[in-house]
């Protein structure tokens, strides 16, 4: 549905993004992650036709973003970080205005459907300036949906919201997935882990990783990790665990807890549990350990800074 190939954008001599490439499949919710000033918004603006790149290409539903800009805009709904709302207008009049610009057919019915989808119908005649931040974000999402686009591009959709409003907007985004392809640009990692099936991580204008959290965990850990806790550990517990086939390393965490590193692509929980039972250590807990998205993000976005610091030293 979306193909991005070697996008580069210079502001003067400063490269905001460099050779950014990724794909988004039909119906997928993709998280586009990165720290502030990583190049997320620049990429979103290029994809939605707000600015041209210095080089590279982007296609939406087979249409080139620059050569077939109008066709692409028909198929994209864009919610920028700062939503262009008119505070003196009511919700219904604002959406009617946007729908008229988009040349939406059956405008009245479509606006009613979108207001129901975004749960703002009961405020239809309320001035936007009198709404809470959470409801203004919902109106922003409604304007992106009013022409029933195939693709949604959401730039920091929950920024500035309170925890309750964040949860509500996340649930709304999840309900929109499947029927639409969504790119969710955010630096809030729990948001991506709860909403997105796959992530692209960008740092200093370059893509540093792409995949599911499980895939990225496997690549970074370079081993499968298992947490074990027993009631009555023995002096030779570490050595006994280390003798199991496929076990690379065993770390004693104290109080009967151990972290066991195994070869990638293997699952040795059955063998470990059998050993615990045979030795009478008393099994309390046994589970696989993955890296959180926060840990993945920090490892990928700080390694370059550490390397540069070491080179300077």
TORMI-263416 format. One record per residue (C-alpha): x, y, z; residue in one letter. Coordinates in steps of 0.02 Angstrom, whole numbers, padded with zeros to 5 digits, always signed. Example, Ala and Ser with C-alpha at 12.3 -4.5 7.8 and 13.67 -1.06 7.14 Angstrom:
BEGIN
+00615-00225+00390A
+00684-00053+00357S
This chain:
BEGIN
+00000+00000+00000X
+00142+00122+00045X
+00318+00110-00025X
+00457+00228+00026X
+00624+00216-00064X
+00781+00312-00017X
+00692+00472+00037X
+00815+00612+00075X
+00774+00790+00126X
+00899+00931+00148X
+00867+01098+00231X
+01015+01194+00165X
+01163+01082+00207X
+01071+00992+00347X
+01001+00820+00303X
+00837+00800+00399X
+00817+00623+00330X
+00940+00514+00233X
+00895+00367+00121X
+00737+00321+00219X
+00655+00163+00150X
+00511+00055+00214X
+00347-00026+00160X
+00176-00032+00241X
+00058-00173+00193X
-00128-00154+00160X
-00225-00144+00325X
-00067-00135+00432X
-00039-00015+00578X
+00145+00035+00570X
+00231+00128+00711X
+00355+00259+00651X
+00464+00289+00803X
+00606+00403+00844X
+00665+00533+00969X
+00621+00716+00944X
+00701+00791+00788X
+00736+00618+00717X
+00649+00656+00551X
+00476+00583+00584X
+00374+00737+00541X
+00479+00776+00387X
+00444+00600+00322X
+00257+00618+00358X
+00249+00786+00268X
+00334+00714+00115X
+00217+00563+00112X
+00063+00674+00121X
+00123+00792-00015X
+00156+00942+00096X
+00336+00955+00039X
+00449+00875-00092X
+00603+00773-00049X
+00776+00816-00109X
+00787+00641-00183X
+00703+00471-00172X
+00527+00409-00209X
+00365+00369-00119X
+00207+00282-00181X
+00035+00261-00104X
-00083+00131-00179X
+00031+00127-00331X
+00026+00316-00360X
+00184+00420-00351X
+00169+00550-00212X
+00242+00687-00325X
+00192+00641-00501X
+00013+00590-00451X
-00007+00705-00301X
-00195+00731-00319X
-00229+00544-00331X
-00124+00515-00175X
-00211+00653-00077X
-00380+00575-00117X
-00321+00415-00032X
-00233+00490+00120X
-00304+00563+00279X
-00175+00665+00375X
-00181+00716+00557X
-00031+00828+00589X
+00042+00854+00761X
-00043+01025+00770X
-00217+00998+00697X
-00282+01143+00591X
-00443+01178+00684X
-00550+01336+00684X
-00603+01370+00864X
-00751+01481+00818X
-00832+01344+00711X
-00941+01204+00776X
-00888+01024+00746X
-01022+00995+00615X
-00987+01156+00521X
-00799+01123+00522X
-00818+00946+00457X
-00941+01008+00325X
-00810+01136+00272X
-00674+01003+00258X
-00792+00884+00167X
-00837+01018+00040X
-00651+01048+00003X
-00630+00860-00017X
-00783+00853-00131X
-00861+00716-00025X
-01019+00640-00096X
-01169+00610+00019X
-01085+00737+00131X
-01214+00746+00270X
-01223+00556+00291X
-01034+00539+00287X
-01010+00674+00419X
-01136+00590+00533X
-01047+00423+00513X
-00877+00498+00551X
-00941+00591+00704X
-01013+00426+00767X
-00849+00335+00732X
-00749+00467+00828X
-00882+00480+00965X
-00909+00668+00944X
-01088+00669+00878X
-01158+00730+01046X
-01049+00886+01030X
-01092+00919+00847X
-01157+01096+00881X
-01021+01142+01006X
-00887+01268+00959X
-00719+01182+00939X
-00635+01312+01049X
-00743+01255+01195X
-00693+01072+01182X
-00565+00984+01290X
-00396+00940+01215X
-00451+00758+01198X
-00606+00803+01098X
-00509+00924+00989X
-00394+00778+00945X
-00548+00676+00901X
-00607+00815+00786X
-00434+00816+00706X
-00450+00630+00676X
-00625+00654+00605X
-00562+00781+00477X
-00432+00654+00422X
-00568+00523+00399X
-00706+00628+00323X
-00667+00577+00142X
-00653+00392+00191X
-00468+00372+00146X
-00377+00208+00120X
-00225+00272+00215X
-00211+00368+00379X
-00054+00461+00430X
-00059+00512+00613X
+00080+00622+00682X
+00089+00615+00873X
-00101+00595+00891X
-00101+00582+01082X
+00022+00721+01123X
-00038+00831+01265X
-00180+00717+01318X
-00212+00653+01494X
-00199+00464+01527X
-00386+00431+01505X
-00391+00528+01341X
-00236+00436+01279X
-00318+00267+01308X
-00476+00322+01219X
-00383+00386+01065X
-00275+00228+01058X
-00430+00118+01061X
-00507+00223+00923X
-00350+00204+00815X
-00352+00015+00840X
-00532+00004+00781X
-00483+00095+00621X
-00347-00032+00578X
-00385-00174+00459X
-00501-00071+00351X
-00365+00060+00328X
-00177+00065+00320X
-00109+00174+00460X
+00060+00253+00494X
+00071+00309+00675X
+00216+00427+00707X
+00258+00440+00892X
+00397+00449+01020X
+00283+00372+01153X
+00339+00191+01153X
+00196+00109+01251X
+00080+00183+01119X
+00170+00093+00979X
+00183-00072+01074X
-00004-00071+01112X
-00068-00013+00942X
+00057-00065+00808X
+00099-00235+00737X
+00266-00178+00667X
+00382-00031+00694X
+00511+00071+00599X
+00637+00160+00710X
+00721+00316+00643X
+00866+00408+00725X
+00957+00562+00662X
+00865+00549+00497X
+00908+00367+00461X
+00811+00205+00483X
+00903+00103+00614X
+00780-00043+00630X
+00621-00116+00556X
+00515-00263+00612X
+00403-00330+00749X
+00460-00306+00930X
+00495-00494+00939X
+00604-00488+00784X
+00701-00338+00848X
+00723-00421+01018X
+00797-00577+00937X
+00916-00474+00831X
+00978-00370+00978X
+00985-00504+01112X
+01068-00631+00997X
+01000-00766+01112X
+00836-00830+01183X
+00822-00785+01368X
+00724-00879+01500X
+00687-00826+01678X
+00685-00962+01810X
+00642-00951+01995X
+00652-01099+02113X
+00607-01120+02297X
+00760-01218+02355X
+00913-01182+02246X
+01066-01293+02267X
+01250-01242+02264X
+01268-01325+02093X
+01109-01255+02014X
+01204-01141+01894X
+01320-01279+01836X
+01178-01404+01816X
+01078-01282+01710X
+01233-01241+01609X
+01254-01423+01560X
+01086-01428+01469X
+01104-01439+01281X
+01081-01270+01196X
+01112-01168+01354X
+01242-01032+01322X
+01250-00944+01490X
+01167-00944+01662X
+01163-00788+01771X
+01122-00804+01956X
+01004-00660+02000X
+00994-00708+02184X
+00852-00774+02294X
+00830-00928+02184X
+00813-00828+02022X
+00912-00861+01863X
+00919-00790+01687X
+00965-00923+01560X
+01030-00881+01385X
+00995-01011+01251X
+01031-01025+01065X
+00919-00919+00953X
+00766-01007+00884X
+00757-01133+01026X
+00643-01156+01176X
+00718-01256+01320X
+00584-01226+01450X
+00529-01409+01448X
+00707-01471+01481X
+00734-01340+01617X
+00571-01383+01706X
+00614-01569+01699X
+00783-01535+01778X
+00706-01430+01916X
+00581-01567+01958X
+00714-01704+01954X
+00827-01605+02071X
+00686-01558+02188X
+00722-01373+02180X
+00537-01326+02179X
+00482-01233+02022X
+00404-01062+02060X
+00416-00972+01892X
+00476-01010+01716X
+00452-00890+01569X
+00534-00821+01415X
+00610-00647+01432X
+00600-00521+01291X
+00663-00343+01278X
+00532-00208+01299X
+00508-00087+01156X
+00585+00046+01269X
+00744-00058+01288X
+00752-00090+01100X
+00726+00094+01064X
+00859+00152+01187X
+00986+00026+01126X
+00961+00074+00943X
+00956+00263+00969X
+01099+00279+01093X
+01228+00162+01018X
+01278+00291+00887X
+01301+00427+01018X
+01409+00311+01122X
+01516+00266+00970X
+01540+00449+00927X
+01589+00487+01107X
+01717+00347+01107X
+01791+00409+00942X
+01804+00586+01011X
+01887+00523+01169X
